[in-house]
Amino acid sequence: MIPLALLNEGEKAIIKKINNLEVDFLTSEEMNPCEGGCLFCKKNKGQTEAHVKNFGLKVGQVIEVKLNQPDHPLLVSLENTQIAISRGLAMKILVNKF
């Protein structure tokens, strides 16, 4: 198992473990530039692990990395949904690559 944050763009994996955490994430509809020009503002900070699982991040879920740039959240795809995940959260999601 490796952290989701270490996958390259285009790689797919299966989520094997989600550690107890608080998260930052945005849906694709919320990924609008903020006043500072940042594509990934963290306006949803502090959500619980249960909420993340309801959003589709759960053990056994197939996830694909769409965008993984240094110093930015990861953009991932799962079940026809794209979400941005903070790098801290992505380090706590352990996956097995295909």
Rosetta blueprint (number, residue, H / E / L):
1 M L
2 I E
3 P E
4 L H
5 A H
6 L H
7 L L
8 N L
9 E L
10 G L
11 E L
12 K E
13 A E
14 I E
15 I E
16 K E
17 K E
18 I E
19 N L
20 N L
21 L L
22 E E
23 V E
24 D L
25 F E
26 L E
27 T E
28 S H
29 E H
30 E H
31 M L
32 N L
33 P L
34 C L
35 E L
36 G L
37 G L
38 C L
39 L L
40 F L
41 C L
42 K L
43 K L
44 N L
45 K L
46 G L
47 Q E
48 T E
49 E H
50 A H
51 H H
52 V H
53 K H
54 N H
55 F L
56 G L
57 L L
58 K L
59 V L
60 G L
61 Q L
62 V E
63 I E
64 E E
65 V E
66 K E
67 L E
68 N L
69 Q L
70 P L
71 D L
72 H L
73 P L
74 L E
75 L E
76 V E
77 S E
78 L E
79 E L
80 N L
81 T E
82 Q E
83 I E
84 A E
85 I E
86 S L
87 R H
88 G H
89 L H
90 A H
91 M H
92 K H
93 I E
94 L E
95 V E
96 N E
97 K E
98 F L
